[in-house]
Amino acid sequence: MTYPISPSTTLPPLAHLRTYSASQLHQALQTLREIYFPQSTCLPPTAACFPLSQPPSSSPGGVLSLKEKLMLCEAMLTDGRMTRAESKRRRFCRKRMRVPDSGYASAEEYSDGGGHGDWDNDSDCDHGDEEDHLALLRADDLERGFSIKWLTGLVKRADSWVNIRPWDVSVEEEIEVTEENMRMAVIDEVSVLLAQFAGDEDGKQESEPSLTRKFAFPFWPDAIDTSNSQQHDGERTNRKIQTSIIVELNDAPLDAMDHTAVGLQSWASAVVLAQRMCADPAQYLLANNYQAMMSRMATTAHIPRFIPKPKLLRVLELGAGTGLLSIAAAKVYSQLGCSAYVQATDYHSVILDNLAKNVHANLGTMGGVDEVNVVVAALDWSSPPSLPEEDKYDVILASDVIYEPQHGLWIHDCAARVMRRETMTSEVEGDRGGTSVFWLTIPHRSTGRHEGMGHTVEEAFSSPGEIKEGHGNAQRLTIVSRDEIGRQDGVGRVDEGGYTIFEIRWVSILGTVC
């Protein structure tokens, strides 16, 4: 009788990782899944990308049995020598130690004498023997620990492995995805498996321990002159200004039932935008260009009759996820003494729950004024609400929210409905577009399922779109500038080569609408 082979002898050695193709590692991951999570329904959507070349199967329907997959995995190893651990294991298994019946199956199911065992035909109890040995494997802490360590090591080597040119990897012509795309899919599979291992305790699926991430963003309030004639003596100058904006986020485990709930993790695009918001809040967070407007008036001989007063800023984050941008913005407003209403929105209920926890955990320790309010709410981009002009938003923030072709148009239409369309008075010249602003950050992904999604943003916001009348001129929502940012060490996924921050505003169109 042949027993399943342990992961310590079937998993490819990480030292020779560059010699293995995506299909081979995918097969190894599938073997791990069948050993430890045979009833798992959390299969990555990219699993269909691997048309493995498999030998003929002895199982009904030509489907490889677990034993055959284990043997196929073992055949991938360049060194087929048995380790001391495996030799000891096989001697132990010969004792035929029985595992107590779980109650879900009984020996009567295999007592029909049909001899249809998956491995041998010399006994009707072969299937039970296989299950017994699998139970031993699952209960072995050493094998389990080895598997987790191997998966973790694979993640650490992911960057170099994904970028290896597959000159020595044979890929059949009919495969529609490239070897590099398949390797990215393998890394996604590894992440799911690690999440399952972390969430599995004594055979029960429990919540994965949460991961707390701490961010410290340099904050430069001295670049903003917040004093003017309307301030009371010492009201601003006595305010304690910190030199960093601190945000602590709970990154919850991926939802095993919904792989689209990606907002449970903090993404690099949000980090990149948050860095700039904290370093230059006048540019990114003070809508109406209030500080720039005051500076222009101070350098001109013409003084308007009424100096505009700072108003309550209304800020909206689309696809807030863990809430990094909303929380960072709220802390910046607090330090500057600006009144603001910040609404952090997302779609999935599990994301909203985690988002609310992050907001409560961070803003409970927020110093400064009390007029900064952060609210968590659900928002469907495909059916945004219609808001009266006074309830629309001065600043909209979004990062890495384009991961389907239709999302660009959804985001455009959503922003067009909820973004304020006021313009400055004619007494202030040189304003570029409307007073409200939409900052959208997207990553540069040249491979994988989300390749080229940035083009959908260009198309959605460069087309004429919906033209509306406002202050005598027609307006359209369009990109007025873009900031290209290179990849940062230690930030972002291996498939992210850089980032683009789009500045989007209402722009007046001279003439009448036909």
Kinemage of the C-alpha trace (Angstrom):
@kinemage 1
@onewidth
@group {chain A} dominant
@subgroup {mainchain}
@vectorlist {calphas} color= white
{ca met a 1} P 0.000 0.000 0.000
{ca thr a 2} L 1.178 3.536 -0.818
{ca tyr a 3} L 0.419 6.366 1.575
{ca pro a 4} L 0.220 10.079 0.754
{ca ile a 5} L 3.592 11.765 0.825
{ca ser a 6} L 4.174 14.575 3.306
{ca pro a 7} L 4.591 18.221 2.240
{ca ser a 8} L 8.181 18.261 3.512
{ca thr a 9} L 9.163 15.913 0.685
{ca thr a 10} L 6.829 17.076 -2.084
{ca leu a 11} L 7.074 20.865 -2.019
{ca pro a 12} L 9.699 22.255 -4.417
{ca pro a 13} L 12.850 23.546 -2.686
{ca leu a 14} L 12.804 27.331 -2.458
{ca ala a 15} L 16.539 27.476 -3.128
{ca his a 16} L 15.808 26.318 -6.682
{ca leu a 17} L 12.572 28.273 -7.093
{ca arg a 18} L 13.693 29.900 -10.341
{ca thr a 19} L 13.707 26.502 -12.071
{ca tyr a 20} L 9.998 25.895 -11.459
{ca ser a 21} L 7.177 27.156 -13.639
{ca ala a 22} L 3.882 28.651 -12.479
{ca ser a 23} L 2.042 25.453 -13.412
{ca gln a 24} L 4.335 23.357 -11.236
{ca leu a 25} L 3.918 25.601 -8.205
{ca his a 26} L 0.179 25.778 -8.800
{ca gln a 27} L 0.088 21.974 -8.640
{ca ala a 28} L 2.014 22.040 -5.361
{ca leu a 29} L -0.445 24.551 -3.902
{ca gln a 30} L -3.406 22.463 -5.007
{ca thr a 31} L -1.860 19.490 -3.224
{ca leu a 32} L -1.501 21.494 -0.013
{ca arg a 33} L -5.098 22.611 -0.343
{ca glu a 34} L -6.373 19.057 -0.720
{ca ile a 35} L -4.379 17.882 2.288
{ca tyr a 36} L -5.320 20.647 4.720
{ca phe a 37} L -8.496 22.218 3.297
{ca pro a 38} L -10.288 19.535 1.253
{ca gln a 39} L -13.707 21.151 1.742
{ca ser a 40} L -12.510 24.685 1.009
{ca thr a 41} L -14.657 26.703 -1.370
{ca cys a 42} L -12.304 29.666 -1.344
{ca leu a 43} L -10.627 29.058 -4.683
{ca pro a 44} L -8.903 32.010 -6.321
{ca pro a 45} L -10.663 33.186 -9.483
{ca thr a 46} L -7.396 32.695 -11.365
{ca ala a 47} L -7.251 28.961 -10.780
{ca ala a 48} L -8.628 28.377 -14.254
{ca cys a 49} L -5.504 29.987 -15.707
{ca phe a 50} L -3.477 26.814 -15.269
{ca pro a 51} L -4.069 24.175 -17.986
{ca leu a 52} L -1.692 21.668 -16.420
{ca ser a 53} L -0.228 18.890 -18.486
{ca gln a 54} L -1.198 15.861 -16.407
{ca pro a 55} L -0.491 12.173 -16.974
{ca pro a 56} L -3.363 9.747 -17.579
{ca ser a 57} L -5.310 9.086 -14.424
{ca ser a 58} L -6.470 5.758 -13.107
{ca ser a 59} L -9.374 7.412 -11.328
{ca pro a 60} L -12.863 7.456 -12.850
{ca gly a 61} L -13.368 10.250 -15.363
{ca gly a 62} L -9.650 10.808 -15.773
{ca val a 63} L -9.462 13.064 -12.690
{ca leu a 64} L -6.246 12.807 -10.742
{ca ser a 65} L -6.688 11.345 -7.280
{ca leu a 66} L -4.953 12.918 -4.317
{ca lys a 67} L -2.363 10.149 -4.331
{ca glu a 68} L -1.578 10.767 -7.985
{ca lys a 69} L -1.277 14.499 -7.405
{ca leu a 70} L 1.089 13.870 -4.525
{ca met a 71} L 3.173 11.565 -6.670
{ca leu a 72} L 3.170 14.131 -9.483
{ca cys a 73} L 4.333 16.756 -7.019
{ca glu a 74} L 7.103 14.460 -5.822
{ca ala a 75} L 8.242 13.911 -9.412
{ca met a 76} L 8.942 17.635 -9.752
{ca leu a 77} L 11.783 17.441 -7.253
{ca thr a 78} L 15.257 17.314 -8.707
{ca asp a 79} L 16.455 15.250 -5.757
{ca gly a 80} L 14.236 12.263 -5.066
{ca arg a 81} L 16.022 11.057 -1.959
{ca met a 82} L 13.845 10.385 1.071
{ca thr a 83} L 14.490 12.609 4.070
{ca arg a 84} L 15.017 11.236 7.549
{ca ala a 85} L 11.704 12.758 8.616
{ca glu a 86} L 9.814 10.932 5.869
{ca ser a 87} L 11.581 7.641 6.556
{ca lys a 88} L 10.585 7.890 10.193
{ca arg a 89} L 7.030 8.803 9.185
{ca arg a 90} L 6.624 5.788 6.940
{ca arg a 91} L 7.858 3.426 9.651
{ca phe a 92} L 5.350 5.025 11.972
{ca cys a 93} L 2.509 4.720 9.456
{ca arg a 94} L 3.120 1.003 9.034
{ca lys a 95} L 1.781 0.537 12.529
{ca arg a 96} L -1.619 1.413 11.023
{ca met a 97} L -2.625 3.684 13.849
{ca arg a 98} L -6.331 4.330 13.636
{ca val a 99} L -7.931 7.769 13.856
{ca pro a 100} L -11.303 7.898 15.652
{ca asp a 101} L -14.295 7.931 13.304
{ca ser a 102} L -15.525 11.480 12.793
{ca gly a 103} L -19.139 10.363 12.477
{ca tyr a 104} L -19.464 11.614 8.902
{ca ala a 105} L -18.602 8.233 7.375
{ca ser a 106} L -18.705 4.608 8.462
{ca ala a 107} L -17.033 1.411 7.332
{ca glu a 108} L -20.372 0.156 6.011
{ca glu a 109} L -20.043 2.503 3.055
{ca tyr a 110} L -17.025 0.508 1.841
{ca ser a 111} L -18.274 -3.005 2.658
{ca asp a 112} L -19.968 -3.767 -0.649
{ca gly a 113} L -16.995 -5.783 -1.835
{ca gly a 114} L -16.767 -3.777 -5.034
{ca gly a 115} L -13.055 -3.212 -4.640
{ca his a 116} L -13.161 0.404 -5.896
{ca gly a 117} L -10.424 1.799 -3.658
{ca asp a 118} L -8.643 4.845 -5.063
{ca trp a 119} L -5.154 3.409 -4.646
{ca asp a 120} L -5.235 -0.419 -4.580
{ca asn a 121} L -7.676 -3.212 -5.266
{ca asp a 122} L -6.376 -5.608 -2.612
{ca ser a 123} L -8.638 -4.297 0.174
{ca asp a 124} L -12.032 -2.631 0.584
{ca cys a 125} L -10.610 -0.417 3.363
{ca asp a 126} L -7.996 1.344 1.271
{ca his a 127} L -10.016 4.561 1.171
{ca gly a 128} L -10.274 4.496 4.944
{ca asp a 129} L -6.517 3.989 5.182
{ca glu a 130} L -5.979 7.039 2.996
{ca glu a 131} L -8.255 9.130 5.176
{ca asp a 132} L -6.486 7.874 8.293
{ca his a 133} L -3.112 8.887 6.951
{ca leu a 134} L -4.402 12.258 5.786
{ca ala a 135} L -5.748 12.845 9.280
{ca leu a 136} L -2.286 12.072 10.657
{ca leu a 137} L -0.723 14.517 8.225
{ca arg a 138} L -3.152 17.260 9.199
{ca ala a 139} L -2.497 16.652 12.884
{ca asp a 140} L 1.287 16.771 12.471
{ca asp a 141} L 2.466 20.166 13.720
{ca leu a 142} L 5.879 19.733 12.091
{ca glu a 143} L 4.409 19.168 8.637
{ca arg a 144} L 1.942 21.992 9.119
{ca gly a 145} L 4.694 24.318 10.279
{ca phe a 146} L 6.860 23.322 7.325
{ca ser a 147} L 4.020 24.100 4.916
{ca ile a 148} L 3.403 27.538 6.420
{ca lys a 149} L 7.123 28.334 6.443
{ca trp a 150} L 7.388 27.253 2.795
{ca leu a 151} L 4.455 29.476 1.785
{ca thr a 152} L 5.926 32.412 3.695
{ca gly a 153} L 9.297 31.890 2.038
{ca leu a 154} L 7.625 31.820 -1.354
{ca val a 155} L 5.998 35.183 -0.656
{ca lys a 156} L 9.381 36.676 0.303
{ca arg a 157} L 10.848 35.483 -2.994
{ca ala a 158} L 7.799 36.473 -5.037
{ca asp a 159} L 9.274 39.644 -6.525
{ca ser a 160} L 12.331 37.971 -8.040
{ca trp a 161} L 10.459 34.825 -9.106
{ca val a 162} L 7.655 36.687 -10.882
{ca asn a 163} L 10.115 38.803 -12.857
{ca ile a 164} L 12.224 35.879 -14.128
{ca arg a 165} L 12.020 35.658 -17.901
{ca pro a 166} L 10.403 32.286 -18.680
{ca trp a 167} L 12.932 31.341 -21.358
{ca asp a 168} L 13.350 27.917 -19.847
{ca val a 169} L 9.662 27.312 -19.132
{ca ser a 170} L 7.606 25.438 -21.709
{ca val a 171} L 4.192 27.042 -22.173
{ca glu a 172} L 1.762 25.598 -24.682
{ca glu a 173} L 0.558 27.883 -27.455
{ca glu a 174} L -3.097 27.587 -26.545
{ca ile a 175} L -2.559 29.103 -23.092
{ca glu a 176} L -4.165 32.520 -23.252
{ca val a 177} L -2.308 34.034 -20.314
{ca thr a 178} L 1.408 34.597 -20.138
{ca glu a 179} L 3.755 32.852 -17.738
{ca glu a 180} L 4.142 36.112 -15.821
{ca asn a 181} L 0.378 36.433 -15.371
{ca met a 182} L 0.249 32.858 -14.151
{ca arg a 183} L 2.992 33.557 -11.633
{ca met a 184} L 1.027 36.488 -10.254
{ca ala a 185} L -1.958 34.170 -9.911
{ca val a 186} L 0.243 31.737 -7.960
{ca ile a 187} L 1.133 34.510 -5.495
{ca asp a 188} L -2.584 35.224 -5.068
{ca glu a 189} L -3.147 31.533 -4.308
{ca val a 190} L -0.351 31.597 -1.737
{ca ser a 191} L -1.988 34.564 0.015
{ca val a 192} L -5.316 32.732 0.215
{ca leu a 193} L -3.672 29.592 1.586
{ca leu a 194} L -1.765 31.555 4.233
{ca ala a 195} L -5.020 33.233 5.267
{ca gln a 196} L -6.668 29.821 5.577
{ca phe a 197} L -3.803 28.439 7.652
{ca ala a 198} L -3.955 31.474 9.934
{ca gly a 199} L -7.710 31.134 10.324
{ca asp a 200} L -7.755 27.389 10.927
{ca glu a 201} L -7.488 26.214 14.547
{ca asp a 202} L -8.066 22.566 15.482
{ca gly a 203} L -10.010 21.986 12.291
{ca lys a 204} L -12.325 24.970 12.824
{ca gln a 205} L -12.367 28.058 10.650
{ca glu a 206} L -11.931 30.960 13.040
{ca ser a 207} L -11.123 34.585 12.428
{ca glu a 208} L -7.533 35.255 11.467
{ca pro a 209} L -5.662 37.359 14.015
{ca ser a 210} L -5.859 40.929 12.831
{ca leu a 211} L -2.743 42.705 11.615
{ca thr a 212} L -2.191 46.237 12.888
{ca arg a 213} L -0.246 48.535 10.587
{ca lys a 214} L 1.124 51.842 11.830
{ca phe a 215} L 1.818 54.742 9.458
{ca ala a 216} L 3.676 57.961 10.294
{ca phe a 217} L 3.362 60.631 7.597
{ca pro a 218} L 5.540 63.785 7.733
{ca phe a 219} L 3.339 66.814 8.353
{ca trp a 220} L 4.421 70.336 7.352
{ca pro a 221} L 1.897 72.846 8.722
{ca asp a 222} L 4.453 75.689 8.611
{ca ala a 223} L 3.944 75.862 4.850
{ca ile a 224} L 0.433 77.160 5.504
{ca asp a 225} L -0.183 80.593 6.971
{ca thr a 226} L -3.403 79.977 8.843
{ca ser a 227} L -3.468 83.383 10.536
{ca asn a 228} L -5.648 86.249 9.267
{ca ser a 229} L -7.518 89.239 10.591
{ca gln a 230} L -10.555 87.179 11.498
{ca gln a 231} L -8.705 85.035 14.056
{ca his a 232} L -8.775 85.852 17.739
{ca asp a 233} L -5.491 86.596 19.456
{ca gly a 234} L -3.466 83.452 19.921
{ca glu a 235} L -6.235 81.157 18.669
{ca arg a 236} L -4.025 79.588 15.996
{ca thr a 237} L -0.512 80.282 17.272
{ca asn a 238} L -1.095 78.495 20.573
{ca arg a 239} L -2.338 75.327 18.913
{ca lys a 240} L 0.019 72.378 19.384
{ca ile a 241} L 1.156 71.159 15.960
{ca gln a 242} L 2.621 67.681 15.658
{ca thr a 243} L 5.284 66.856 13.082
{ca ser a 244} L 3.760 63.552 11.993
{ca ile a 245} L 0.286 62.284 11.246
{ca ile a 246} L -0.027 58.880 12.912
{ca val a 247} L -2.555 56.352 11.617
{ca glu a 248} L -2.978 52.812 12.923
{ca leu a 249} L -5.067 50.450 10.810
{ca asn a 250} L -6.449 46.997 11.325
{ca asp a 251} L -5.907 44.925 8.185
{ca ala a 252} L -8.559 42.219 8.483
{ca pro a 253} L -8.135 38.802 6.820
{ca leu a 254} L -9.510 38.309 3.334
{ca asp a 255} L -13.130 37.200 3.339
{ca ala a 256} L -13.148 33.499 2.437
{ca met a 257} L -16.639 33.802 0.965
{ca asp a 258} L -16.078 36.943 -1.115
{ca his a 259} L -12.727 37.513 -2.819
{ca thr a 260} L -13.951 40.893 -4.128
{ca ala a 261} L -13.841 42.382 -0.615
{ca val a 262} L -10.311 43.641 -1.248
{ca gly a 263} L -10.846 46.702 0.952
{ca leu a 264} L -9.973 44.681 4.037
{ca gln a 265} L -6.312 45.334 3.207
{ca ser a 266} L -4.389 48.625 3.019
{ca trp a 267} L -3.118 49.255 -0.516
{ca ala a 268} L -0.031 51.184 -1.571
{ca ser a 269} L -1.981 53.693 -3.679
{ca ala a 270} L -3.616 55.021 -0.512
{ca val a 271} L -0.236 55.285 1.206
{ca val a 272} L 1.180 57.309 -1.702
{ca leu a 273} L -1.726 59.769 -1.695
{ca ala a 274} L -1.749 60.061 2.112
{ca gln a 275} L 1.944 61.006 2.063
{ca arg a 276} L 1.210 63.953 -0.211
{ca met a 277} L -1.917 65.007 1.647
{ca cys a 278} L 0.062 65.340 4.877
{ca ala a 279} L 3.119 66.941 3.267
{ca asp a 280} L 1.095 69.544 1.326
{ca pro a 281} L -2.412 69.873 2.793
{ca ala a 282} L -2.986 73.251 1.123
{ca gln a 283} L -2.702 71.601 -2.271
{ca tyr a 284} L -4.639 68.410 -1.610
{ca leu a 285} L -7.107 69.055 1.207
{ca leu a 286} L -7.987 72.767 1.323
{ca ala a 287} L -10.644 73.029 -1.340
{ca asn a 288} L -11.509 76.420 -2.859
{ca asn a 289} L -7.740 77.011 -2.899
{ca tyr a 290} L -8.418 79.201 0.116
{ca gln a 291} L -4.799 79.842 1.047
{ca ala a 292} L -3.789 80.539 -2.553
{ca met a 293} L -6.704 82.917 -2.901
{ca met a 294} L -5.713 84.867 0.221
{ca ser a 295} L -2.115 85.105 -1.021
{ca arg a 296} L -3.188 86.467 -4.398
{ca met a 297} L -5.405 89.078 -2.769
{ca ala a 298} L -2.570 90.124 -0.449
{ca thr a 299} L -0.252 90.805 -3.391
{ca thr a 300} L -2.746 92.898 -5.370
{ca ala a 301} L -3.904 96.450 -4.844
{ca his a 302} L -7.535 95.454 -5.229
{ca ile a 303} L -9.145 94.364 -1.970
{ca pro a 304} L -12.603 92.777 -2.311
{ca arg a 305} L -15.446 94.192 -0.280
{ca phe a 306} L -16.028 90.904 1.524
{ca ile a 307} L -13.196 88.571 2.474
{ca pro a 308} L -14.511 85.001 2.128
{ca lys a 309} L -14.732 83.074 5.357
{ca pro a 310} L -13.509 79.521 5.764
{ca lys a 311} L -16.480 77.207 5.603
{ca leu a 312} L -17.167 73.649 6.659
{ca leu a 313} L -15.329 71.438 4.210
{ca arg a 314} L -17.207 68.386 2.999
{ca val a 315} L -14.927 65.473 2.094
{ca leu a 316} L -15.868 62.132 0.526
{ca glu a 317} L -13.698 59.036 0.157
{ca leu a 318} L -14.773 56.456 -2.424
{ca gly a 319} L -13.784 52.853 -1.779
{ca ala a 320} L -12.331 53.793 1.599
{ca gly a 321} L -11.313 50.228 2.498
{ca thr a 322} L -9.404 50.434 5.777
{ca gly a 323} L -9.970 54.205 5.904
{ca leu a 324} L -6.392 55.444 5.568
{ca leu a 325} L -7.217 58.533 3.499
{ca ser a 326} L -10.266 59.571 5.535
{ca ile a 327} L -8.472 59.169 8.854
{ca ala a 328} L -5.338 60.973 7.660
{ca ala a 329} L -7.428 63.824 6.235
{ca ala a 330} L -9.393 64.169 9.469
{ca lys a 331} L -6.196 64.391 11.513
{ca val a 332} L -4.740 67.005 9.161
{ca tyr a 333} L -7.900 69.128 9.400
{ca ser a 334} L -7.813 68.820 13.170
{ca gln a 335} L -4.222 70.016 13.368
{ca leu a 336} L -4.950 72.949 11.055
{ca gly a 337} L -8.062 73.923 12.978
{ca cys a 338} L -10.330 73.473 9.957
{ca ser a 339} L -13.925 72.371 10.346
{ca ala a 340} L -14.653 69.363 8.156
{ca tyr a 341} L -17.242 66.674 7.552
{ca val a 342} L -15.544 63.521 6.217
{ca gln a 343} L -17.587 60.620 4.870
{ca ala a 344} L -15.737 57.328 4.361
{ca thr a 345} L -17.684 55.024 2.042
{ca asp a 346} L -17.434 51.489 0.714
{ca tyr a 347} L -19.761 48.779 -0.546
{ca his a 348} L -19.182 45.470 1.272
{ca ser a 349} L -20.623 45.116 4.764
{ca val a 350} L -17.556 43.283 6.078
{ca ile a 351} L -15.351 46.157 4.874
{ca leu a 352} L -17.656 48.751 6.434
{ca asp a 353} L -17.451 46.961 9.791
{ca asn a 354} L -13.647 46.996 9.744
{ca leu a 355} L -13.645 50.597 8.481
{ca ala a 356} L -15.823 51.748 11.369
{ca lys a 357} L -13.470 50.083 13.864
{ca asn a 358} L -10.456 51.834 12.345
{ca val a 359} L -12.168 55.226 12.418
{ca his a 360} L -13.167 54.804 16.053
{ca ala a 361} L -9.712 53.544 17.080
{ca asn a 362} L -7.864 56.458 15.463
{ca leu a 363} L -10.067 59.464 15.975
{ca gly a 364} L -10.674 58.788 19.633
{ca thr a 365} L -7.100 60.007 20.246
{ca met a 366} L -7.297 62.934 17.822
{ca gly a 367} L -6.341 66.306 19.248
{ca gly a 368} L -7.295 69.725 17.926
{ca val a 369} L -10.734 71.108 17.259
{ca asp a 370} L -13.947 69.194 17.750
{ca glu a 371} L -15.459 70.312 14.448
{ca val a 372} L -13.995 67.396 12.474
{ca asn a 373} L -16.574 64.667 12.065
{ca val a 374} L -15.973 61.341 10.281
{ca val a 375} L -18.922 59.183 9.234
{ca val a 376} L -18.839 55.676 7.728
{ca ala a 377} L -21.503 54.914 5.118
{ca ala a 378} L -22.305 52.489 2.300
{ca leu a 379} L -22.164 53.753 -1.283
{ca asp a 380} L -22.836 51.964 -4.564
{ca trp a 381} L -20.897 53.667 -7.375
{ca ser a 382} L -23.331 52.372 -9.986
{ca ser a 383} L -26.288 54.118 -8.314
{ca pro a 384} L -25.040 57.204 -6.443
{ca pro a 385} L -27.514 59.476 -4.660
{ca ser a 386} L -28.704 62.810 -6.005
{ca leu a 387} L -27.652 65.547 -3.583
{ca pro a 388} L -28.698 69.178 -3.324
{ca glu a 389} L -25.852 71.564 -4.124
{ca glu a 390} L -25.304 72.538 -0.491
{ca asp a 391} L -24.728 68.896 0.475
{ca lys a 392} L -22.213 68.125 -2.260
{ca tyr a 393} L -18.525 67.614 -1.548
{ca asp a 394} L -15.560 69.964 -1.858
{ca val a 395} L -12.916 67.225 -1.832
{ca ile a 396} L -13.231 63.659 -3.115
{ca leu a 397} L -10.512 61.078 -2.455
{ca ala a 398} L -10.072 57.639 -3.997
{ca ser a 399} L -7.201 55.176 -4.392
{ca asp a 400} L -6.939 51.923 -6.351
{ca val a 401} L -10.673 51.763 -7.028
{ca ile a 402} L -10.478 50.800 -10.717
{ca tyr a 403} L -10.292 47.016 -10.996
{ca glu a 404} L -13.058 46.328 -13.514
{ca pro a 405} L -13.478 47.942 -16.975
{ca gln a 406} L -16.785 49.596 -16.039
{ca his a 407} L -15.484 51.139 -12.816
{ca gly a 408} L -14.003 54.170 -14.584
{ca leu a 409} L -17.413 55.245 -15.881
{ca trp a 410} L -19.077 54.429 -12.565
{ca ile a 411} L -16.578 56.585 -10.681
{ca his a 412} L -17.017 59.426 -13.190
{ca asp a 413} L -20.808 59.391 -12.942
{ca cys a 414} L -20.703 59.079 -9.163
{ca ala a 415} L -18.320 62.029 -8.787
{ca ala a 416} L -20.380 64.106 -11.231
{ca arg a 417} L -23.432 63.666 -9.009
{ca val a 418} L -21.863 64.418 -5.644
{ca met a 419} L -19.026 66.882 -6.379
{ca arg a 420} L -19.705 70.583 -5.848
{ca arg a 421} L -19.761 72.698 -9.011
{ca glu a 422} L -19.313 76.187 -7.567
{ca thr a 423} L -16.613 78.472 -8.960
{ca met a 424} L -14.729 81.347 -7.377
{ca thr a 425} L -15.917 84.892 -7.803
{ca ser a 426} L -14.553 86.903 -10.674
{ca glu a 427} L -12.556 88.996 -8.206
{ca val a 428} L -9.970 86.210 -8.037
{ca glu a 429} L -8.291 85.611 -11.362
{ca gly a 430} L -6.363 82.644 -12.646
{ca asp a 431} L -8.363 79.879 -11.040
{ca arg a 432} L -7.986 76.555 -12.802
{ca gly a 433} L -11.440 75.073 -13.050
{ca gly a 434} L -13.939 74.613 -10.243
{ca thr a 435} L -13.282 75.097 -6.565
{ca ser a 436} L -13.876 71.437 -5.716
{ca val a 437} L -11.311 68.748 -6.493
{ca phe a 438} L -11.189 64.980 -6.943
{ca trp a 439} L -7.874 63.209 -6.230
{ca leu a 440} L -7.709 59.728 -7.741
{ca thr a 441} L -4.655 57.468 -7.405
{ca ile a 442} L -4.188 54.326 -9.478
{ca pro a 443} L -1.277 51.853 -9.624
{ca his a 444} L 0.596 50.955 -12.810
{ca arg a 445} L -0.032 47.262 -13.399
{ca ser a 446} L 1.414 45.862 -16.614
{ca thr a 447} L 0.459 42.250 -15.915
{ca gly a 448} L -2.393 40.293 -14.400
{ca arg a 449} L -6.134 40.754 -14.351
{ca his a 450} L -5.935 44.494 -13.691
{ca glu a 451} L -3.488 45.327 -16.459
{ca gly a 452} L -4.125 48.659 -18.164
{ca met a 453} L -7.053 49.708 -15.965
{ca gly a 454} L -5.598 53.210 -15.820
{ca his a 455} L -6.633 53.758 -19.425
{ca thr a 456} L -10.282 53.509 -18.401
{ca val a 457} L -9.774 56.542 -16.144
{ca glu a 458} L -8.307 58.545 -19.020
{ca glu a 459} L -11.224 57.588 -21.245
{ca ala a 460} L -13.906 58.310 -18.649
{ca phe a 461} L -12.620 61.746 -17.647
{ca ser a 462} L -11.235 62.918 -20.993
{ca ser a 463} L -14.476 62.496 -22.924
{ca pro a 464} L -17.025 65.338 -22.915
{ca gly a 465} L -19.225 63.339 -20.576
{ca glu a 466} L -22.199 65.016 -18.975
{ca ile a 467} L -22.220 68.771 -19.596
{ca lys a 468} L -24.105 70.873 -17.087
{ca glu a 469} L -24.910 74.552 -16.772
{ca gly a 470} L -23.251 76.338 -13.897
{ca his a 471} L -22.591 80.059 -13.316
{ca gly a 472} L -23.320 80.901 -16.920
{ca asn a 473} L -20.942 78.373 -18.457
{ca ala a 474} L -21.227 74.719 -19.292
{ca gln a 475} L -18.950 72.478 -17.223
{ca arg a 476} L -17.494 69.019 -17.494
{ca leu a 477} L -15.550 66.854 -15.085
{ca thr a 478} L -12.086 66.285 -16.492
{ca ile a 479} L -8.452 65.576 -15.635
{ca val a 480} L -6.510 68.833 -15.222
{ca ser a 481} L -3.167 67.357 -14.101
{ca arg a 482} L -1.429 64.086 -13.352
{ca asp a 483} L 1.522 63.259 -11.119
{ca glu a 484} L 3.593 60.199 -12.031
{ca ile a 485} L 5.258 58.501 -9.058
{ca gly a 486} L 7.789 55.694 -9.244
{ca arg a 487} L 7.722 52.484 -7.279
{ca gln a 488} L 8.809 52.835 -3.654
{ca asp a 489} L 10.849 50.209 -1.855
{ca gly a 490} L 8.809 48.240 0.632
{ca val a 491} L 5.497 49.672 -0.586
{ca gly a 492} L 3.038 47.925 -2.870
{ca arg a 493} L 2.635 44.602 -4.623
{ca val a 494} L 5.257 43.143 -6.906
{ca asp a 495} L 3.080 43.870 -9.951
{ca glu a 496} L 2.882 47.610 -9.199
{ca gly a 497} L 5.492 49.548 -11.151
{ca gly a 498} L 4.435 53.019 -10.017
{ca tyr a 499} L 1.422 55.239 -9.436
{ca thr a 500} L -0.476 58.113 -11.026
{ca ile a 501} L -2.322 60.764 -9.023
{ca phe a 502} L -5.027 62.409 -11.124
{ca glu a 503} L -6.316 65.877 -10.278
{ca ile a 504} L -9.905 66.082 -11.538
{ca arg a 505} L -12.050 69.224 -11.515
{ca trp a 506} L -15.116 70.803 -13.056
{ca val a 507} L -13.846 72.773 -16.038
{ca ser a 508} L -15.896 75.492 -17.708
{ca ile a 509} L -16.665 75.154 -21.400
{ca leu a 510} L -17.118 78.537 -23.061
{ca gly a 511} L -20.181 78.956 -25.219
{ca thr a 512} L -23.656 77.603 -25.006
{ca val a 513} L -24.825 74.031 -24.896
{ca cys a 514} L -26.582 72.971 -28.058
